[in-house]
Amino acid sequence: MEDHDGWELTVVAEPFGVLVKLVTARDTFEAYSGHNERIAGAAGLCERLREGGILIGVFDGRAETLVHECVHAAMMILTRAGIDARNDSGEVLAHLTHWMFSQFSFICE
């Protein structure tokens, strides 16, 4: 599984004020996350950063991987904001996931 072009982009998920950083290279993900467990065989990963932001790694360039990791990121953001994503049939979760995917979808094949 090859890293996909080495993209790196940071956006702010408003109105939550959370920085979301997307990277596509494993070594960059390791540098930001501070560890390398689980990275070798993963198509993508998502985790909280020490500074309070969210780090998304998409290493295979696939839309399926990106949307999967965007759901994880959206759940982290909503949980931090005290929002239960199950409310209103998950509408807030769906909108936040859609927004994040649209910010980062340029990396997909």
C-alpha positions as CSV (number, residue, x, y, z in Angstrom):
1,M,0.0,0.0,0.0
2,E,1.6,3.2,-1.2
3,D,1.3,6.7,0.4
4,H,-0.8,8.9,-1.9
5,D,1.0,12.0,-3.1
6,G,2.0,13.4,0.4
7,W,-0.9,15.9,0.7
8,E,-1.3,17.9,4.0
9,L,-4.2,20.2,4.6
10,T,-5.6,21.8,7.8
11,V,-9.2,23.2,8.0
12,V,-11.3,24.5,10.9
13,A,-14.5,22.7,11.5
14,E,-16.9,25.6,12.3
15,P,-18.9,26.3,14.4
16,F,-16.9,24.0,16.6
17,G,-13.5,25.7,16.2
18,V,-11.7,22.4,15.9
19,L,-8.6,22.1,13.7
20,V,-8.8,19.1,11.4
21,K,-5.5,18.1,9.7
22,L,-5.5,15.6,6.8
23,V,-2.2,13.9,5.8
24,T,-1.6,11.2,3.2
25,A,1.9,10.1,4.2
26,R,2.5,7.6,7.0
27,D,5.7,9.3,8.2
28,T,3.8,12.6,8.4
29,F,1.0,11.0,10.4
30,E,3.6,9.4,12.7
31,A,5.3,12.8,13.2
32,Y,2.1,14.5,14.2
33,S,0.7,11.7,16.3
34,G,3.9,10.9,18.1
35,H,3.7,7.2,17.6
36,N,3.6,4.5,14.9
37,E,1.4,1.8,16.3
38,R,-1.2,0.5,13.8
39,I,0.1,2.6,10.9
40,A,2.0,0.0,8.9
41,G,-1.1,-1.9,7.6
42,A,-3.8,0.7,7.9
43,A,-5.5,2.3,4.9
44,G,-6.4,5.3,7.1
45,L,-6.5,6.4,10.8
46,C,-8.0,9.2,12.8
47,E,-7.0,10.4,16.3
48,R,-7.0,13.3,18.6
49,L,-3.9,15.5,18.7
50,R,-2.4,16.7,22.0
51,E,-3.2,20.3,21.1
52,G,-6.9,19.5,20.8
53,G,-7.2,19.1,17.0
54,I,-8.0,16.0,15.0
55,L,-5.6,14.2,12.7
56,I,-6.9,12.2,9.8
57,G,-4.5,10.0,7.8
58,V,-5.7,8.6,4.4
59,F,-2.9,6.5,3.0
60,D,-4.6,4.7,0.0
61,G,-6.2,7.7,-1.7
62,R,-9.6,6.0,-1.7
63,A,-12.9,7.9,-1.1
64,E,-14.1,5.0,1.0
65,T,-11.2,5.4,3.4
66,L,-11.6,9.2,3.6
67,V,-15.3,9.1,4.4
68,H,-14.7,6.4,7.0
69,E,-12.1,8.5,8.7
70,C,-14.3,11.7,8.4
71,V,-17.0,9.9,10.4
72,H,-14.5,9.1,13.2
73,A,-13.4,12.7,13.2
74,A,-17.0,14.0,13.2
75,M,-17.8,11.8,16.2
76,M,-14.8,13.1,18.1
77,I,-15.7,16.7,17.3
78,L,-19.4,16.3,18.3
79,T,-18.5,14.4,21.5
80,R,-16.1,17.1,22.5
81,A,-18.9,19.7,21.9
82,G,-21.3,17.6,24.1
83,I,-23.6,16.7,21.1
84,D,-25.1,13.3,20.9
85,A,-24.8,12.4,17.2
86,R,-27.9,10.2,17.4
87,N,-30.1,13.2,18.0
88,D,-32.3,14.2,15.0
89,S,-31.5,11.0,13.3
90,G,-27.8,11.8,13.1
91,E,-28.4,14.9,11.0
92,V,-25.5,16.9,12.6
93,L,-23.2,14.0,12.1
94,A,-24.2,13.6,8.5
95,H,-23.7,17.4,7.8
96,L,-20.3,17.5,9.5
97,T,-19.1,14.4,7.8
98,H,-20.3,15.7,4.4
99,W,-18.5,19.0,5.0
100,M,-15.2,17.4,6.0
101,F,-15.3,15.0,3.0
102,S,-15.9,17.9,0.7
103,Q,-12.9,19.7,2.1
104,F,-10.6,16.8,1.5
105,S,-12.0,14.9,-1.4
106,F,-9.4,16.3,-3.8
107,I,-7.0,13.6,-2.6
108,C,-9.2,10.8,-3.8
109,E,-8.5,8.9,-7.0
